[in-house]
Amino acid sequence: MLRSLSLRLLLVVACAAAGAPAVADVAKGEKLYRQCQGCHSIGPDAPNGFGPQLNGVFERGPGGAEKYSYSAAFNRAVKQGMRWTDASLDEFLTAPLNYIPETRMAYPGVKNREDRQEIIAYLKLVGPDGELPETEKVKANRKRKQPRPLAAEAEIPAHGVLHLGRVALPEEIAAWDIDIRPDGQGLPEGSGSVIDGTDVYESGCAACHGIFGEGMGRWPVLAGGHDTLTDDRPEKTIGSYWPYLSTVFDYVRRAMPFGNARSLSDDDVYAVTAYLLYLNDQVDEDFVLTSENFTSIRLPNEGNFITDTRLAEVKTTVASDPCMTDCFDEPAVVTQRARILDVTPDKDTDEGSSATID
Amino acid sequence: MYELKDQEGNVKNNSGKKHPRNAPQDAGRRKLMASAIGAGVAATSGKALAQTADPIITDVQDWNRYLGDGVDARPYGAPSPFEKQVMRRDVSWLTADPKSSVNFTPLHELDGIITPNGLCFERHHGGIAEIDPANQRLMINGLVDTPLVFTMEDLQRFPRENHVYFLECAANTGMEWRGAQLNGCQYTHGMVHNVMYTGVPLKYLLEEAGVRIKGKWLLPEGADPSHMTRSIPLQKGLEDCLVAFKMNGEALRPEQGYPLRLVVPGWEGNMWVKWLRRIEVGDQPWHQREETSKYTDLLEDGTARRFTWTMDVKSVITNPSPQAPIRHGRGQMVATGLAWSGHGKVKRVDVSVDGGRNWQHARLDGPSLSKSVHRFYYDFNWDGQPMMLQSRAIDEFGQVQPTKQQLRKARGVNSIYHNNSIQTWLVGNDGSVENVEIS
């Protein structure tokens, strides 16, 4: 029996040398080790418990805990040449009583192979002093485990009323504050031509907005639609509706291309803005848009925006006592039915209507 | 006889599998037929309804006998499988891409005033940003004494408040300007929800940074790929805006801006910037994309109103409605709906069954809170004849919900936004309901 054990151990050692285990997250191993702590202490001056303390267990080898009374079976195994390797410890931890019958370690074993490897990796790192080596990662992990600093020692900032938050750094503000106003405030240095814009637009924009800004499918139309705002079906584009050019630059820079926001350089945004002006017949094909000439460009519909005048509408003026009875002479008649249009979803046919929202 | 067109369509479209809803629905239909037949018998012969014992009562049912799930089965509870049809739905033809689109609250399935978190309609412009709260930052910059950065931990150290507010998309009912189009209040009015928010009054954050005397406008900005921005007058920010991190007691849902959103009570939903990461103070509005090319209201003469922020007084009957027809016969019934005003409280709701010729006062029930939806009921005896059901809300400032004709006369049909007109449901004598327009 013992003979066969030693043979098996030799085989195991050979295999272990061939394939080093790919591990491991020390923090995870440390956490998994918590299940062992009831019997096996680790740490400076760790005492023996029901089982031996495990400081430097790999270096000292099996049976190496001072003042611990090992079982006879365990001592026999050590005499037969049992050593701790990745592989032998793995087999031992799988089911201790199978590996060394009659050992005192009654623990049924760690059944998950990855968990065993994490625990072993952790045990290998624990030095004879019971400490983990001060590698950066371990340091970080230990830092996390350290008790929070005392609340009374926290620094109170000087700013504000309640002294909360921290001062924003100039480079942080520059990274996020990219908004541009119609008066040009916020415009970055740079320039871009209609010609350059053609390339940017065709590679980044045309798939949705169409090569001439005509809009594919239900994607927004960007060009055309001049003098259609009083039509039955107005077409609201940059040229026909948008009041300010700054909005085009700002929006392209913050949100376009759809699915790849903030990927264009400032010069690319100048170029594609110039190209959109060209598509809307606002500039010639040799035009170059720059941070200097930007505010000289005015869009045609700027003057047609008015303030909110809803409260001045006759229908919404205060009417504290609306009619309650016989409010009109003839009974109401149905003039239109949604069923006729039949565009409500969850029917067999799910066809669109002309109305859109966005 | 009884037509359940919408519901059958729904079931069919749900992947063709047998829907758990089928069972109660079929039962409901059988019951309706039985009662209709019974009523017919009663009408012709004058005899009492034939009654056989109900096996649900006389037999021991499975759920009476066998044990169900334990407390460990549903650590985060979900609705009953019999409520599977209660869900947000979208209208795929409305927008180009589902990542910049909208879905709708199933108003006809709800009661009371609070919208459950999972049913609040969604509108985003670059998909749902998934943000670890440990990576959340809120910057205040611009015309302030000290530009600041707050973490979630910082924000939770400010005094916080709880408020119930409705959030309505300015485009709610926007598809109905030209005429009755969608059959269901979920689609015609479902871009509204009503939630209790927990958050920090924005004024505290602004005071912490110290707004300079020139500061008159705010620009909130989102962290999602659209980097959503809207100009808001400083006065509104100081008055009642919240920086909220909880809705209905739990963390904001990702689709509602987790971990942080702006709450702008009574004003259009687009301004309630989700995934809030920055608020800039300035002396002028920025005229961003969402307040120029969108969310401006084109009038018939070609001019367009801008900065139309307040959501005007509005109401809709949610039951009965096209997705929730009357399943019982004539006799006593309940009509119910929601009313709200971005100006304040709703003072009164009237209901008409004849298309607005005659009106009755409805009963407001539940909390009446400023800039929150109000629940109204109209309890009446239906004679089984067709009805043209309408509701009309009046707010505490005497603002009266207009008719469609009045609104079109004032604005034309190309405004898209701010359609708060009176809705008409045509109820057939079979109990079916349709979205219609009347003379």
Contacts between the chains, C-beta under 8 A, distances in Angstrom:
chain1	res1	chain2	res2	distance
A	159	B	145	7.8
A	159	B	146	4.3
A	159	B	148	7.0
A	159	B	208	7.3
A	159	B	209	8.0
A	159	B	210	7.9
A	160	B	146	6.6
A	160	B	148	7.3
A	160	B	207	7.3
A	160	B	208	3.9
A	160	B	209	6.9
A	160	B	210	7.0
A	161	B	204	7.8
A	161	B	207	5.2
A	161	B	208	5.8
A	162	B	157	7.3
A	162	B	158	6.6
A	162	B	204	7.3
A	162	B	208	6.1
A	164	B	150	6.9
A	164	B	154	4.9
A	164	B	157	5.4
A	164	B	158	6.5
A	164	B	208	6.2
A	165	B	148	4.2
A	165	B	149	5.9
A	165	B	150	4.2
A	165	B	151	7.8
A	165	B	154	4.8
A	165	B	208	6.5
A	166	B	148	6.8
A	166	B	149	5.5
A	167	B	146	5.9
A	167	B	147	6.7
A	167	B	148	6.4
A	167	B	149	7.6
A	168	B	139	5.4
A	168	B	140	7.6
A	168	B	141	5.9
A	168	B	147	4.0
A	168	B	148	5.8
A	168	B	149	4.7
A	172	B	139	6.9
A	172	B	149	6.8
A	173	B	139	7.1
A	173	B	141	5.0
A	173	B	147	5.9
A	176	B	139	6.0
A	176	B	141	7.8
A	176	B	221	7.2
A	176	B	277	7.0
A	176	B	278	5.3
A	177	B	141	5.9
A	177	B	142	7.6
A	177	B	278	7.4
A	177	B	280	6.4
A	179	B	219	6.1
A	179	B	221	7.6
A	179	B	229	6.4
A	179	B	280	6.8
A	179	B	286	5.4
A	179	B	288	7.3
A	180	B	286	7.6
A	181	B	282	7.7
A	181	B	284	6.2
A	181	B	286	5.4
A	181	B	287	6.9
A	182	B	287	5.4
A	183	B	284	7.3
A	208	B	96	7.2
A	217	B	96	5.7
A	218	B	93	7.7
A	218	B	94	8.0
A	218	B	95	6.2
A	218	B	96	4.0
A	219	B	96	4.5
A	219	B	97	7.9
A	220	B	96	7.9
A	229	B	298	6.3
A	229	B	302	4.0
A	229	B	304	7.8
A	230	B	300	7.0
A	230	B	301	6.6
A	230	B	302	4.3
A	234	B	298	6.3
A	234	B	414	5.6
A	236	B	293	6.7
A	236	B	298	7.2
A	238	B	293	7.7
A	241	B	293	6.3
A	241	B	298	7.9
A	241	B	304	7.5
A	242	B	292	5.8
A	242	B	293	5.1
A	243	B	287	6.7
A	243	B	292	5.4
A	244	B	287	5.2
A	244	B	292	6.5
A	246	B	287	6.8
A	247	B	287	5.7
A	247	B	288	6.4
A	247	B	289	5.5
A	247	B	292	5.1
A	247	B	293	6.9
A	250	B	286	7.6
A	250	B	288	6.5
A	250	B	289	7.2
A	251	B	288	7.3
A	251	B	289	4.0
A	254	B	226	7.7
A	254	B	227	4.1
A	254	B	229	7.3
A	255	B	125	7.4
A	255	B	126	6.9
A	255	B	225	6.7
A	255	B	226	4.8
A	255	B	227	5.7
A	255	B	289	7.6
A	258	B	97	7.5
A	258	B	100	7.2
A	258	B	126	7.5
A	258	B	225	8.0
A	259	B	99	7.9
A	259	B	126	7.9
A	259	B	225	7.2
A	261	B	126	7.0
A	261	B	225	4.4
A	261	B	226	7.4
A	261	B	227	6.7
A	262	B	227	8.0
A	304	B	302	6.1
A	304	B	303	4.9
A	304	B	304	6.2
A	305	B	292	7.8
A	305	B	296	6.7
A	305	B	303	7.2
A	305	B	304	5.4
A	305	B	305	7.7
A	305	B	306	4.9
A	306	B	303	5.2
A	306	B	304	7.1
A	306	B	305	5.7
A	306	B	306	7.3
A	307	B	305	7.0
A	307	B	306	7.1
A	307	B	307	6.6
A	308	B	305	5.4
A	308	B	306	7.5
A	308	B	307	5.7
A	308	B	308	4.6
A	308	B	309	7.3
A	308	B	310	7.9
A	309	B	305	6.4
A	310	B	305	7.3
A	310	B	308	6.5
A	310	B	312	6.8
A	310	B	418	7.3
A	313	B	410	4.3
A	313	B	411	7.7
A	314	B	406	7.7
A	314	B	410	6.9
A	315	B	402	4.2
A	315	B	403	7.7
A	315	B	406	3.6
A	315	B	407	6.6
A	315	B	409	7.3
A	315	B	410	5.6
A	316	B	312	6.9
A	316	B	399	6.1
A	316	B	400	7.4
A	316	B	402	6.3
A	318	B	397	7.1
A	318	B	398	4.1
A	318	B	399	7.0
A	319	B	398	6.7
A	319	B	400	4.9
A	320	B	394	7.7
A	320	B	398	4.3
A	322	B	350	7.5
A	322	B	359	7.8
A	322	B	392	6.9
A	322	B	394	7.0
A	322	B	400	5.1
A	323	B	359	7.5
A	324	B	350	7.2
A	324	B	358	7.1
A	324	B	359	4.8
A	325	B	358	5.2
A	325	B	359	7.4
A	326	B	357	6.5
A	326	B	358	6.7
A	327	B	356	6.3
A	327	B	357	5.4
A	327	B	358	7.1
A	327	B	359	7.5
A	328	B	356	7.7
A	328	B	357	5.8
A	330	B	439	7.9
A	331	B	354	6.6
A	331	B	355	7.3
A	331	B	357	6.5
A	332	B	354	6.4
A	332	B	355	2.8
A	332	B	356	6.4
A	332	B	357	6.1
A	332	B	388	5.5
A	332	B	438	4.3
A	332	B	439	6.0
A	333	B	438	6.2
A	333	B	439	4.6
A	334	B	388	7.4
A	334	B	426	5.9
A	334	B	436	4.8
A	334	B	437	7.3
A	334	B	438	5.6
A	335	B	436	7.8
A	335	B	437	5.2
A	335	B	438	6.0
A	335	B	439	5.3
A	336	B	179	4.7
A	336	B	180	5.1
A	336	B	436	6.3
A	336	B	437	4.0
A	337	B	180	6.2
A	337	B	426	7.4
A	337	B	434	5.9
A	337	B	435	7.5
A	337	B	436	5.0
A	337	B	437	8.0
A	338	B	180	4.2
A	338	B	181	5.6
A	338	B	182	6.1
A	338	B	183	4.7
A	338	B	322	7.5
A	338	B	434	6.2
A	338	B	435	3.8
A	338	B	436	6.9
A	339	B	183	6.6
A	339	B	434	5.7
A	341	B	179	7.8
A	341	B	180	7.7
A	341	B	181	5.4
A	343	B	91	8.0
A	343	B	93	7.0
A	343	B	181	6.1
A	343	B	182	6.7
A	344	B	6	7.4
A	344	B	182	5.1
A	344	B	183	4.3
A	344	B	184	6.1
A	344	B	187	6.4
A	344	B	322	7.6
A	345	B	89	6.4
A	345	B	90	7.2
A	345	B	91	5.2
A	345	B	92	6.6
A	345	B	187	7.4
A	346	B	6	7.1
A	346	B	9	4.9
A	346	B	10	4.8
A	346	B	13	5.0
A	346	B	89	6.8
A	347	B	9	4.7
A	347	B	13	7.9
A	348	B	9	7.0
A	348	B	12	7.3
A	350	B	92	6.2
A	350	B	93	6.9
A	351	B	93	6.8
A	352	B	93	3.0
A	352	B	94	7.7
A	353	B	93	6.9
A	353	B	175	7.4
A	353	B	181	6.1
A	355	B	94	8.0
A	355	B	174	7.4
A	355	B	175	4.5
A	355	B	177	7.5
A	355	B	178	6.8
A	355	B	181	6.5
A	356	B	94	6.1
A	356	B	95	7.1
A	357	B	94	6.0
A	357	B	95	7.3
A	357	B	102	7.0
A	357	B	171	4.2
A	357	B	174	4.9
A	357	B	175	6.8
A	357	B	416	6.3
A	358	B	95	6.2
A	358	B	100	7.7
A	358	B	294	6.3
